Amino acid sequence: MSELITLAANGTGLVVEAGPGLPRVLHWGADLGPVDGDFVLAAAPGVPPSSTDSPIRLTLLPSEQEGWLGRPSTAGHREGAWPHVRPELIAPVAVDGNSLSFTAADPVAGVEFHVELHLDPQGVLRVRHEVVNTGADTWTVDALRLLLPVPAHATELLDLTGRWCRERSPQRSPFLHGLRARESRRGRTGHDATGLLVAGTDGFGFRHGEVWGVHLAWSGNHEHFAERLAEGVGVLGASELLGPGEIRLAPGEAYATPWAFFVWSDQGLDGLSERLHAWMRARPSHPTTPRPVVLNTWEAVYFNHDLDRLKALADRAAEIGVERFVLDDGWFLHRRDDSAGLGDWFVDPTVWPDGLSPLVDYVRGKGMQFGLWFEPEMVNPDSDLARAHPDWLLVAENRPARPWRRQQVLDLAKPEVYGYLLERLDSLVTEYAIDYIKWDHNRDLLEAVPGVHGQTLAVYRLLDELRSRHPALEIESCSSGGARVDLGILAHTDRVWASDTNDAVERQRIQRWMGLLVPPELIGSHVGPPHAHTTGRVAELPFRCATALFDHAGLEWDLTGLSEDELAQLTAWIAAYKRLRPLLHGGVTVRADHTDHGSLVHGVVGDDQAVFAYVRLETSPDAVPARLRFPGLDPVRRYTLRALPEVAPDAGRFAQQTPWVAKGLTLTGAVLTQVGVQPPLLGPGQAMVFELTAD
């Protein structure tokens, strides 16, 4: 006799059939309200015409032995034994509020499984599995996957790819029969990581369509996949991607998967973002203080550390309103370029004869916090550390380390390596009362298998131990830009660096798609120099300011060479950011499905206020630009719309062409959302920011 278990939160519903056999999800999507026994007949898969038996049964631990013909949830083996696993329920399913759990076991294989599902108040469904070796000898875990069904009307897939300085590039494909898998063996999340794998109805966009997404909160090797069988069953899934023999469980030992986040919306991609952002903001560890304006010294001075020059930079930063000063790479032993010194975490006396105190004290005297750059997981072969401890490298046994980027990886799973790094970081944070660490990670772990799992957990432990010793310390996850952006690393850090490019044109798209998963207050975005050194593109200051405004804003620029006019523009922009950041970092992120593909429209909507950016990236074939519509507003309230002068180009030059830009407009939310306004004719690399205030 089966039992129907229903969970519901914030419009999301989950229906699970418990018994006979392992529990199976009959529905994941819209909250259906109460359902009864006939729902099983309505929602169960059909019987293929070639079968005289029963339909495919997709349980929460599906395997070939129970008729599941797709990627199995669990795979493992014991030496000399048949590798098949067929777990069976050994205790009733437990329900506690909006959480469901059960235990299943295969006594023949000698393994036991614990499955957890939590439907959180924001409508985010989190799933995790654990396997325990109950046998008499070693059990090797080959895979433990988390997957849920998606309906047949989810006909399209969206995933993200990318590279250095071009992260989070979307790609779409039909959701056809077969497997669409995104696997990463980089030892870190990867510039090309999908972040969120989405299935949706035909033509779904930011503001329309029904969509289902999955994300694995893990910073090591991983897989996300979508699969549809000819028998009419489709799934989304994710798991840690384990190397051969990476997880070998002795009797009594257990392996738990990372959390997989499953999220649904009938309001397009923005609906997914709204749920995920709300979940992130509800975490006890989420930053609660206003996100300070940052000055990072990298593109201002690179490796040229000179106390007088850095003091002058601090002077300018304080004058325009910067709140956090971060000294980037180049302060430690032997570090005159990127070929030497990684691992030697001692202040270089040839550059800093009196230590960092003269700069730290000066920065604090200007009313700013002080931050410092590290790359703790890496080591240069040309370093005192590598020469003293060649056995500390994370490399394949009895094989030389592969040269890559003139650096190697330290094996943090070794207690002596972990202990050295903790002592060095803790000592420096304590000595200088460091407020903020930019934690970099610039190399794929090319030869780390089977060490990626242990390395990733050791990094998490190191971050947590450092933060437990220094509760006020904030840490940014940087990984040659955006190569370690996931909800796993964000459980241990306070911000991610979106990309190593500060080219505002590239950043517009990178930040747009990174925001699908990550709320804006956790995404670092800086105003860089006019000439972007990563792409060679030149961009106007207002466009660069508009691009950095919406996320955790900062600067990465030599302010000492700026004109009075440029300093005045930055001062006004910083003041606007400080005034607006409660909205920018607490409101609902919205992105318009704009008909002109050469421009972007995005914003943040709060209870009584909204801020939107209209961004022109390239020219349009239309002589008159498409009307500018503002999604997400309350349709019955009236809003006053005005250009934000602190970050917009001179509105006066658009007054003759579009008179409302100069004087503003007051219209209902329905008009602004459905009809919109005629925007000014911007050139490529220009943007305007608008503030909307409700009556």
C-alpha positions as CSV (number, residue, x, y, z in Angstrom):
1,M,0.0,0.0,0.0
2,S,1.5,3.4,-1.0
3,E,1.3,6.7,0.8
4,L,1.4,10.1,-0.8
5,I,3.6,12.7,1.0
6,T,3.2,16.3,-0.1
7,L,5.6,19.2,0.7
8,A,4.9,22.7,-0.3
9,A,6.6,26.1,0.2
10,N,6.4,29.5,-1.6
11,G,4.5,28.1,-4.6
12,T,6.7,25.0,-5.0
13,G,5.2,21.6,-4.5
14,L,6.7,18.1,-4.1
15,V,4.7,14.9,-4.2
16,V,6.4,11.7,-3.1
17,E,4.9,8.2,-3.3
18,A,6.2,6.2,-0.3
19,G,5.9,2.4,-0.8
20,P,5.8,-0.1,-2.0
21,G,9.5,-0.1,-2.7
22,L,11.7,2.9,-2.6
23,P,10.1,6.3,-2.5
24,R,9.7,8.1,-5.8
25,V,8.9,11.7,-6.8
26,L,5.7,11.9,-8.8
27,H,5.7,15.6,-9.1
28,W,8.2,18.5,-8.6
29,G,7.0,21.9,-9.7
30,A,3.9,24.0,-8.9
31,D,2.2,23.5,-5.6
32,L,-0.8,21.3,-6.5
33,G,-2.6,21.5,-3.1
34,P,-4.0,18.4,-1.6
35,V,-3.8,15.2,-3.8
36,D,-5.3,11.8,-3.2
37,G,-4.6,8.2,-4.3
38,D,-5.9,8.7,-7.8
39,F,-2.9,11.1,-8.3
40,V,-0.7,8.0,-8.6
41,L,-2.6,6.8,-11.5
42,A,-2.6,10.2,-13.2
43,A,1.1,11.0,-12.6
44,A,2.8,7.6,-12.9
45,P,4.7,7.0,-16.2
46,G,3.0,4.9,-18.9
47,V,3.9,1.4,-19.9
48,P,5.9,1.2,-23.1
49,P,4.2,-0.9,-25.8
50,S,7.2,-3.4,-25.8
51,S,6.7,-4.1,-22.1
52,T,4.3,-6.7,-20.7
53,D,5.4,-5.9,-17.2
54,S,5.4,-2.4,-15.6
55,P,6.4,1.1,-16.3
56,I,9.9,2.4,-15.6
57,R,10.1,3.2,-11.9
58,L,12.2,6.3,-11.2
59,T,12.8,6.3,-7.4
60,L,15.1,8.5,-5.4
61,L,17.8,5.9,-5.7
62,P,17.1,4.5,-9.2
63,S,19.2,1.6,-10.4
64,E,19.2,-0.8,-13.4
65,Q,18.1,-3.6,-11.1
66,E,14.7,-1.9,-10.6
67,G,14.3,-1.1,-14.3
68,W,15.8,2.4,-14.5
69,L,17.7,2.6,-17.8
70,G,19.3,6.0,-17.5
71,R,22.3,7.0,-15.4
72,P,21.9,5.2,-12.1
73,S,21.9,7.0,-8.8
74,T,24.4,4.8,-7.2
75,A,27.4,2.9,-8.5
76,G,30.1,1.1,-6.6
77,H,31.9,-2.2,-6.1
78,R,33.7,-4.5,-3.8
79,E,36.8,-6.4,-5.1
80,G,35.8,-9.8,-6.4
81,A,32.1,-9.2,-6.1
82,W,29.3,-8.4,-8.5
83,P,29.0,-4.6,-8.6
84,H,25.2,-4.3,-8.9
85,V,23.4,-2.5,-6.1
86,R,19.6,-2.8,-5.4
87,P,18.7,-0.9,-2.2
88,E,15.4,-1.6,-0.5
89,L,13.6,0.5,2.1
90,I,14.3,-0.8,5.7
91,A,12.3,1.7,7.7
92,P,9.3,4.0,7.1
93,V,9.8,7.3,5.4
94,A,10.2,10.0,8.0
95,V,8.6,13.4,7.5
96,D,9.4,16.4,9.7
97,G,7.7,19.6,8.5
98,N,9.0,20.2,5.0
99,S,11.8,17.6,5.3
100,L,11.7,14.0,4.2
101,S,14.3,11.2,4.9
102,F,14.6,7.5,4.6
103,T,17.1,4.7,4.9
104,A,17.6,1.9,2.3
105,A,20.0,-1.0,2.3
106,D,21.3,-3.7,0.1
107,P,22.5,-6.5,2.5
108,V,23.9,-8.5,-0.4
109,A,26.2,-5.7,-1.6
110,G,26.8,-4.6,2.0
111,V,25.8,-0.9,1.7
112,E,23.3,1.3,3.4
113,F,21.9,4.6,2.1
114,H,20.5,7.7,3.8
115,V,18.5,10.1,1.7
116,E,17.4,13.6,2.8
117,L,15.1,16.1,1.0
118,H,14.5,19.6,2.4
119,L,12.0,22.0,0.8
120,D,13.0,25.3,2.3
121,P,10.6,28.3,2.8
122,Q,12.0,30.0,-0.3
123,G,10.8,27.1,-2.5
124,V,14.4,25.7,-2.9
125,L,14.6,21.9,-2.7
126,R,17.9,20.5,-1.3
127,V,18.8,16.9,-1.7
128,R,21.7,14.9,-0.3
129,H,22.6,11.1,-0.1
130,E,24.9,9.2,2.1
131,V,26.3,5.7,1.6
132,V,27.6,3.6,4.5
133,N,29.8,0.5,4.1
134,T,28.1,-2.2,6.2
135,G,30.2,-5.0,4.6
136,A,33.3,-6.7,5.9
137,D,35.8,-5.2,3.5
138,T,36.4,-2.1,1.4
139,W,33.6,-0.6,-0.7
140,T,34.6,1.7,-3.5
141,V,32.1,4.5,-4.3
142,D,32.1,5.0,-8.1
143,A,29.2,7.5,-8.1
144,L,26.3,8.7,-6.0
145,R,24.0,10.9,-8.0
146,L,21.1,13.1,-7.1
147,L,18.3,13.3,-9.7
148,L,14.7,14.3,-10.0
149,P,12.1,14.0,-12.8
150,V,11.1,16.8,-15.1
151,P,8.0,16.6,-17.3
152,A,7.8,16.1,-21.0
153,H,6.8,19.7,-21.7
154,A,10.3,20.8,-20.6
155,T,11.6,20.8,-24.1
156,E,14.7,23.1,-24.0
157,L,17.9,23.1,-22.0
158,L,20.1,26.0,-20.9
159,D,23.6,25.7,-19.6
160,L,26.6,28.0,-19.2
161,T,30.1,27.7,-20.4
162,G,33.1,30.1,-20.7
163,R,36.8,30.7,-20.3
164,W,39.2,33.0,-18.6
165,C,37.8,36.6,-18.9
166,R,34.6,35.2,-20.6
167,E,32.8,33.3,-17.9
168,R,29.1,32.4,-17.8
169,S,28.3,32.3,-21.5
170,P,24.9,30.8,-22.2
171,Q,24.1,28.1,-24.6
172,R,20.8,26.5,-25.4
173,S,19.8,23.2,-26.9
174,P,16.7,21.0,-27.4
175,F,16.0,18.5,-24.6
176,L,15.9,15.4,-26.8
177,H,16.4,11.7,-26.1
178,G,19.8,10.9,-24.7
179,L,22.2,12.5,-22.2
180,R,23.4,16.1,-22.0
181,A,26.2,16.1,-19.4
182,R,28.4,18.9,-18.3
183,E,31.4,17.4,-16.5
184,S,34.3,19.2,-14.9
185,R,37.6,17.5,-14.1
186,R,39.5,20.7,-13.3
187,G,39.7,20.2,-9.6
188,R,37.9,23.5,-9.2
189,T,34.5,24.6,-10.3
190,G,35.9,26.0,-13.6
191,H,35.5,29.0,-15.9
192,D,33.3,26.8,-18.0
193,A,31.1,25.5,-15.2
194,T,27.4,25.7,-15.9
195,G,26.5,26.9,-12.4
196,L,22.8,26.2,-13.0
197,L,21.6,23.6,-15.5
198,V,18.0,24.5,-16.6
199,A,15.3,22.7,-18.4
200,G,12.2,24.6,-19.5
201,T,9.2,25.0,-21.7
202,D,9.6,26.0,-25.3
203,G,11.2,29.5,-25.6
204,F,11.5,30.2,-21.9
205,G,13.2,33.5,-21.0
206,F,14.0,35.6,-18.0
207,R,10.4,36.7,-17.4
208,H,8.4,33.9,-19.0
209,G,8.1,30.1,-19.2
210,E,8.2,27.2,-16.7
211,V,11.7,26.2,-15.7
212,W,13.4,23.6,-13.6
213,G,17.1,24.0,-12.5
214,V,19.8,22.1,-10.6
215,H,23.0,23.2,-9.0
216,L,25.6,21.2,-7.1
217,A,27.1,23.1,-4.1
218,W,30.6,21.7,-4.6
219,S,33.9,23.3,-5.6
220,G,35.7,20.2,-6.9
221,N,35.1,17.8,-9.8
222,H,31.4,17.6,-10.6
223,E,28.8,16.7,-13.1
224,H,25.4,18.2,-14.0
225,F,23.2,16.3,-16.5
226,A,19.9,16.1,-18.2
227,E,18.6,12.9,-19.6
228,R,15.5,11.8,-21.4
229,L,14.6,8.2,-22.2
230,A,12.6,7.0,-25.1
231,E,10.2,5.6,-22.5
232,G,9.1,9.2,-21.8
233,V,10.9,9.9,-18.6
234,G,13.3,12.9,-18.2
235,V,15.5,13.9,-15.3
236,L,17.8,16.6,-14.1
237,G,20.7,15.5,-11.9
238,A,24.1,16.4,-10.4
239,S,26.8,14.7,-8.4
240,E,30.4,15.0,-7.4
241,L,32.5,13.5,-10.2
242,L,34.7,10.9,-8.4
243,G,37.9,9.5,-9.8
244,P,38.7,5.8,-9.9
245,G,39.3,4.7,-6.3
246,E,38.9,8.2,-4.9
247,I,36.4,7.2,-2.3
248,R,37.2,3.8,-0.7
249,L,35.2,3.1,2.4
250,A,36.5,0.8,5.1
251,P,33.8,-1.1,7.1
252,G,31.6,1.4,8.9
253,E,32.8,4.4,7.0
254,A,30.5,6.7,5.1
255,Y,30.5,9.1,2.2
256,A,28.0,12.0,1.9
257,T,27.3,13.8,-1.3
258,P,27.4,17.6,-1.6
259,W,24.0,19.2,-1.5
260,A,22.2,19.4,-4.8
261,F,19.9,22.4,-5.1
262,F,16.7,21.9,-7.2
263,V,14.6,24.9,-8.0
264,W,11.5,25.5,-10.0
265,S,9.6,28.6,-11.3
266,D,6.7,29.3,-13.6
267,Q,8.0,32.9,-14.0
268,G,11.1,32.2,-16.1
269,L,14.7,32.4,-15.1
270,D,14.1,35.4,-12.8
271,G,11.8,33.2,-10.7
272,L,14.7,30.8,-10.2
273,S,17.0,33.6,-9.2
274,E,14.5,35.1,-6.8
275,R,14.2,31.8,-4.9
276,L,17.9,31.1,-4.8
277,H,18.8,34.7,-3.8
278,A,16.2,34.6,-1.0
279,W,17.6,31.3,0.2
280,M,21.1,32.7,0.2
281,R,20.0,35.8,2.1
282,A,18.3,33.7,4.8
283,R,21.5,31.9,5.7
284,P,22.9,32.7,9.2
285,S,26.3,33.3,7.5
286,H,25.1,35.7,4.9
287,P,26.8,39.1,5.2
288,T,24.6,41.6,7.0
289,T,26.7,44.7,7.0
290,P,26.6,47.1,3.9
291,R,29.0,45.9,1.3
292,P,31.9,48.3,1.5
293,V,33.3,50.1,-1.5
294,V,36.6,48.4,-2.4
295,L,39.8,49.7,-3.9
296,N,42.0,46.8,-5.0
297,T,45.5,47.7,-6.0
298,W,46.2,45.2,-8.7
299,E,45.5,47.2,-11.9
300,A,46.8,50.3,-10.1
301,V,50.3,49.1,-9.2
302,Y,50.6,45.4,-10.2
303,F,53.8,44.1,-8.5
304,N,55.3,47.6,-8.1
305,H,54.9,47.9,-4.3
306,D,56.1,51.3,-3.1
307,L,55.0,52.7,0.3
308,D,54.8,56.3,-0.9
309,R,52.9,55.4,-4.0
310,L,50.4,53.3,-2.1
311,K,49.9,56.0,0.5
312,A,49.1,58.4,-2.3
313,L,46.6,55.9,-3.7
314,A,45.0,55.5,-0.2
315,D,44.7,59.3,0.0
316,R,42.7,59.5,-3.2
317,A,40.6,56.5,-2.3
318,A,39.6,58.0,1.1
319,E,38.8,61.3,-0.5
320,I,36.3,59.8,-2.9
321,G,34.6,57.5,-0.3
322,V,36.4,54.1,-0.6
323,E,35.8,52.0,2.5
324,R,38.1,49.0,2.0
325,F,41.7,49.1,0.7
326,V,43.1,45.8,-0.6
327,L,46.8,45.2,-1.2
328,D,47.0,42.6,-4.0
329,D,49.8,40.3,-5.1
330,G,53.5,41.2,-4.6
331,W,53.9,41.8,-0.8
332,F,55.6,38.5,0.2
333,L,59.1,36.9,-0.1
334,H,60.7,36.9,-3.6
335,R,57.5,38.1,-5.3
336,R,58.6,40.5,-8.0
337,D,56.6,38.7,-10.7
338,D,54.4,35.7,-10.9
339,S,57.3,33.2,-11.3
340,A,58.4,33.0,-7.7
341,G,57.4,33.2,-4.1
342,L,54.1,31.5,-3.9
343,G,54.0,29.6,-0.6
344,D,56.5,31.9,1.2
345,W,53.9,33.8,3.2
346,F,56.2,36.2,5.0
347,V,56.4,39.9,4.3
348,D,59.3,40.7,2.0
349,P,61.8,42.9,4.0
350,T,63.5,44.1,0.8
351,V,60.2,45.8,-0.2
352,W,58.7,46.3,3.2
353,P,61.6,46.9,5.6
354,D,59.3,47.8,8.4
355,G,56.6,45.2,7.6
356,L,53.2,46.1,6.4
357,S,52.4,48.2,9.5
358,P,53.2,51.6,7.9
359,L,50.7,51.0,5.1
360,V,48.1,49.3,7.3
361,D,48.2,52.0,9.9
362,Y,48.0,54.7,7.2
363,V,45.0,53.1,5.5
364,R,43.2,52.7,8.9
365,G,44.1,56.3,9.7
366,K,42.1,57.3,6.6
367,G,39.1,55.4,7.9
368,M,39.3,52.4,5.6
369,Q,39.5,48.7,6.3
370,F,42.6,46.8,5.2
371,G,42.6,43.6,3.0
372,L,45.4,41.4,1.7
373,W,45.8,39.0,-1.2
374,F,46.8,35.3,-0.8
375,E,47.0,32.2,-3.0
376,P,47.3,29.7,-0.2
377,E,46.7,26.4,-2.2
378,M,49.5,27.1,-4.7
379,V,53.3,27.1,-4.7
380,N,55.9,28.3,-7.2
381,P,58.7,25.8,-7.8
382,D,60.9,28.8,-7.3
383,S,60.1,29.3,-3.6
384,D,61.7,28.5,-0.3
385,L,58.7,26.3,0.5
386,A,58.9,24.1,-2.6
387,R,62.7,23.7,-2.2
388,A,62.3,22.6,1.4
389,H,59.2,20.4,0.9
390,P,59.0,18.9,-2.5
391,D,56.9,16.1,-1.0
392,W,54.1,18.7,-0.2
393,L,53.0,18.9,-3.8
394,L,49.7,17.4,-4.9
395,V,50.8,15.2,-7.8
396,A,50.3,11.7,-9.1
397,E,52.4,9.2,-7.3
398,N,55.9,8.6,-8.7
399,R,55.3,11.1,-11.5
400,P,56.8,14.5,-12.0
401,A,54.5,17.5,-11.6
402,R,53.2,18.9,-14.8
403,P,54.4,22.5,-15.4
404,W,51.5,24.9,-15.7
405,R,51.4,28.7,-15.1
406,R,54.8,28.4,-13.3
407,Q,53.1,27.0,-10.2
408,Q,52.0,23.8,-8.5
409,V,49.3,22.7,-6.1
410,L,50.0,22.1,-2.4
411,D,48.4,18.9,-0.9
412,L,46.2,20.4,1.8
413,A,45.0,17.0,2.8
414,K,48.4,16.4,4.4
415,P,48.3,17.6,8.0
416,E,51.7,19.3,7.8
417,V,50.7,21.4,4.8
418,Y,47.3,22.3,6.3
419,G,49.1,23.2,9.6
420,Y,51.7,25.4,7.9
421,L,49.1,27.4,5.9
422,L,46.8,27.8,8.9
423,E,49.7,29.1,11.0
424,R,50.9,31.5,8.4
425,L,47.5,33.0,7.5
426,D,46.4,33.1,11.2
427,S,49.7,34.8,12.1
428,L,49.4,37.5,9.5
429,V,45.7,38.2,10.1
430,T,46.4,38.5,13.8
431,E,49.5,40.7,13.4
432,Y,47.8,43.2,11.1
433,A,44.2,42.8,12.2
434,I,43.3,42.1,8.6
435,D,39.7,42.7,7.7
436,Y,39.5,41.0,4.4
437,I,41.3,38.3,2.4
438,K,41.3,38.0,-1.4
439,W,41.8,34.2,-1.6
440,D,43.0,33.4,-5.1
441,H,43.4,30.0,-6.9
442,N,44.9,30.2,-10.3
443,R,45.6,26.7,-11.5
444,D,43.5,23.7,-12.5
445,L,44.3,20.6,-10.4
446,L,45.5,18.7,-13.5
447,E,47.1,15.7,-11.7
448,A,45.2,15.7,-8.5
449,V,43.1,12.6,-8.9
450,P,42.5,10.9,-6.6
451,G,43.1,13.9,-4.4
452,V,40.4,16.4,-5.5
453,H,37.8,15.3,-3.0
454,G,40.2,15.5,0.0
455,Q,41.7,18.8,-1.3
456,T,38.3,20.4,-1.6
457,L,37.2,19.4,1.9
458,A,40.6,20.6,3.3
459,V,40.1,24.0,1.7
460,Y,36.7,24.3,3.3
461,R,38.1,23.3,6.7
462,L,40.9,25.8,6.3
463,L,38.5,28.6,5.5
464,D,36.2,27.7,8.4
465,E,39.0,27.4,10.9
466,L,40.5,30.8,9.9
467,R,37.0,32.4,10.2
468,S,36.3,30.8,13.5
469,R,39.6,32.3,14.9
470,H,38.7,35.7,13.3
471,P,34.9,36.0,13.3
472,A,34.9,39.5,11.7
473,L,37.2,38.4,8.8
474,E,35.7,38.4,5.4
475,I,37.0,36.3,2.5
476,E,36.6,36.6,-1.2
477,S,36.8,33.5,-3.5
478,C,38.8,34.4,-6.5
479,S,40.0,31.7,-8.9
480,S,41.7,33.4,-11.9
481,G,38.5,35.3,-11.9
482,G,35.3,33.3,-11.8
483,A,36.6,29.7,-11.9
484,R,35.4,28.9,-8.3
485,V,31.8,30.2,-8.1
486,D,29.4,27.8,-6.5
487,L,27.2,27.5,-3.4
488,G,29.8,25.2,-1.9
489,I,32.6,27.8,-1.7
490,L,30.0,30.5,-0.8
491,A,29.2,28.5,2.3
492,H,32.7,29.4,3.5
493,T,33.3,32.8,2.0
494,D,31.6,36.2,1.7
495,R,32.1,37.2,-2.0
496,V,33.2,35.9,-5.4
497,W,35.3,37.6,-8.0
498,A,33.2,37.4,-11.2
499,S,36.0,37.7,-13.7
500,D,39.6,38.8,-14.1
501,T,38.4,41.2,-16.8
502,N,37.2,44.7,-15.8
503,D,36.2,45.3,-19.4
504,A,32.7,46.7,-18.8
505,V,31.2,45.3,-22.0
506,E,32.3,41.8,-21.1
507,R,31.3,42.3,-17.5
508,Q,27.7,43.2,-18.5
509,R,27.0,39.7,-19.8
510,I,29.2,37.9,-17.2
511,Q,27.4,39.5,-14.3
512,R,24.0,39.1,-15.9
513,W,24.4,35.3,-16.1
514,M,26.4,34.9,-12.8
515,G,23.4,36.6,-11.1
516,L,21.2,33.7,-12.2
517,L,22.7,31.8,-9.2
518,V,24.5,34.3,-7.0
519,P,22.8,37.4,-5.4
520,P,24.5,40.8,-6.4
521,E,25.9,41.6,-3.0
522,L,28.2,38.6,-3.3
523,I,29.5,39.4,-6.8
524,G,32.6,41.6,-6.9
525,S,32.5,44.2,-9.7
526,H,35.1,47.0,-10.1
527,V,35.5,50.2,-12.1
528,G,38.8,49.6,-14.0
529,P,40.9,51.8,-16.2
530,P,39.5,53.3,-19.4
531,H,41.7,50.8,-21.4
532,A,41.0,47.2,-20.3
533,H,44.3,45.4,-20.3
534,T,42.6,42.0,-20.8
535,T,40.8,42.9,-24.0
536,G,42.2,46.2,-25.2
537,R,38.8,47.8,-25.3
538,V,38.3,51.4,-24.2
539,A,35.1,52.4,-22.3
540,E,33.8,55.7,-21.0
541,L,33.7,56.3,-17.3
542,P,29.9,56.5,-16.9
543,F,29.6,53.1,-18.6
544,R,32.1,51.5,-16.3
545,C,30.4,53.0,-13.3
546,A,26.9,51.8,-14.4
547,T,28.3,48.3,-14.9
548,A,29.9,48.1,-11.4
549,L,27.0,49.8,-9.6
550,F,24.6,46.8,-9.1
551,D,27.0,44.3,-7.5
552,H,29.5,44.6,-4.7
553,A,31.2,47.7,-6.1
554,G,34.8,48.8,-6.1
555,L,37.6,50.2,-8.1
556,E,40.8,48.7,-9.6
557,W,42.5,51.8,-11.0
558,D,45.4,54.1,-10.3
559,L,43.5,57.0,-8.9
560,T,46.5,59.2,-8.5
561,G,46.6,60.0,-12.2
562,L,42.9,61.0,-12.5
563,S,41.7,64.5,-13.4
564,E,39.5,66.5,-11.0
565,D,36.5,65.8,-13.2
566,E,37.1,62.0,-13.1
567,L,37.5,62.1,-9.3
568,A,34.3,64.1,-9.0
569,Q,32.4,61.6,-11.1
570,L,33.7,58.7,-9.0
571,T,32.8,60.6,-5.8
572,A,29.2,61.1,-7.0
573,W,29.0,57.4,-8.1
574,I,30.2,56.1,-4.8
575,A,27.7,58.3,-2.9
576,A,24.9,56.9,-5.2
577,Y,26.1,53.4,-4.5
578,K,26.1,53.9,-0.8
579,R,22.6,55.5,-0.9
580,L,21.2,52.7,-3.1
581,R,22.9,49.6,-1.8
582,P,20.1,48.6,0.7
583,L,17.9,48.3,-2.4
584,L,20.6,46.9,-4.7
585,H,21.6,44.2,-2.2
586,G,18.1,43.4,-0.8
587,G,15.7,43.8,-3.6
588,V,14.6,41.4,-6.3
589,T,16.8,41.1,-9.4
590,V,14.9,41.4,-12.7
591,R,16.1,41.1,-16.3
592,A,13.9,42.1,-19.2
593,D,13.5,39.9,-22.3
594,H,14.4,42.9,-24.4
595,T,13.6,42.6,-28.1
596,D,16.8,44.4,-29.1
597,H,19.6,41.8,-28.7
598,G,22.2,44.5,-28.9
599,S,21.1,46.0,-25.6
600,L,20.4,44.8,-22.1
601,V,17.8,45.9,-19.5
602,H,18.2,44.8,-15.9
603,G,17.3,46.1,-12.5
604,V,16.5,45.6,-8.9
605,V,13.0,46.2,-7.5
606,G,12.1,46.9,-3.9
607,D,8.9,47.8,-2.1
608,D,8.9,51.5,-2.9
609,Q,11.9,51.9,-5.2
610,A,13.6,50.4,-8.2
611,V,16.8,51.0,-10.1
612,F,17.3,49.9,-13.7
613,A,20.1,50.0,-16.2
614,Y,19.6,50.3,-20.0
615,V,22.8,49.1,-21.6
616,R,23.9,49.4,-25.3
617,L,26.5,46.8,-26.2
618,E,26.3,47.0,-30.0
619,T,24.4,48.9,-32.7
620,S,20.9,47.9,-33.8
621,P,19.6,47.4,-37.3
622,D,16.6,49.5,-36.2
623,A,17.0,53.3,-36.5
624,V,14.7,53.8,-33.5
625,P,15.5,51.6,-30.5
626,A,12.8,49.3,-29.1
627,R,10.7,50.6,-26.2
628,L,12.2,50.3,-22.8
629,R,10.0,48.3,-20.4
630,F,10.6,47.9,-16.7
631,P,9.6,44.4,-15.4
632,G,8.7,43.5,-11.8
633,L,6.9,46.8,-10.8
634,D,3.6,46.9,-8.9
635,P,1.1,47.5,-11.7
636,V,-1.3,49.7,-9.6
637,R,1.3,52.0,-8.1
638,R,2.6,55.2,-9.7
639,Y,6.3,55.6,-10.2
640,T,8.4,58.7,-10.9
641,L,11.1,57.7,-13.4
642,R,14.3,59.8,-13.6
643,A,17.8,59.3,-15.0
644,L,20.3,58.9,-12.3
645,P,22.7,61.7,-12.9
646,E,25.6,60.3,-10.8
647,V,26.1,57.4,-13.2
648,A,24.4,58.4,-16.4
649,P,25.8,60.2,-19.4
650,D,24.9,63.9,-19.7
651,A,21.1,63.7,-19.9
652,G,21.0,67.0,-21.6
653,R,22.3,65.8,-24.9
654,F,19.3,63.4,-25.1
655,A,16.7,66.1,-24.2
656,Q,15.8,67.0,-27.8
657,Q,15.6,63.5,-29.0
658,T,13.8,62.1,-25.9
659,P,12.5,65.0,-23.8
660,W,11.3,62.9,-20.9
661,V,15.0,62.0,-20.0
662,A,15.6,65.6,-18.9
663,K,12.4,66.1,-16.8
664,G,11.4,62.6,-15.9
665,L,8.0,60.9,-16.0
666,T,5.3,59.7,-13.6
667,L,3.4,56.6,-14.8
668,T,1.7,53.5,-13.3
669,G,3.7,50.3,-13.0
670,A,1.4,48.7,-15.5
671,V,2.3,51.3,-18.1
672,L,6.0,51.1,-17.4
673,T,5.9,47.3,-17.5
674,Q,3.6,46.7,-20.4
675,V,4.0,49.8,-22.7
676,G,7.3,51.3,-21.6
677,V,9.0,54.4,-22.8
678,Q,11.0,55.4,-25.8
679,P,14.7,55.2,-24.7
680,P,17.4,57.6,-25.8
681,L,19.6,56.6,-28.7
682,L,22.8,55.3,-27.0
683,G,25.9,54.3,-28.8
684,P,27.8,51.0,-28.2
685,G,29.5,51.0,-24.8
686,Q,27.0,53.5,-23.3
687,A,24.5,53.0,-20.5
688,M,21.9,54.9,-18.6
689,V,20.7,54.2,-15.0
690,F,17.2,55.1,-14.0
691,E,15.7,55.4,-10.5
692,L,12.0,54.7,-10.0
693,T,10.3,55.9,-6.8
694,A,6.8,54.9,-5.9
695,D,4.3,57.5,-4.7
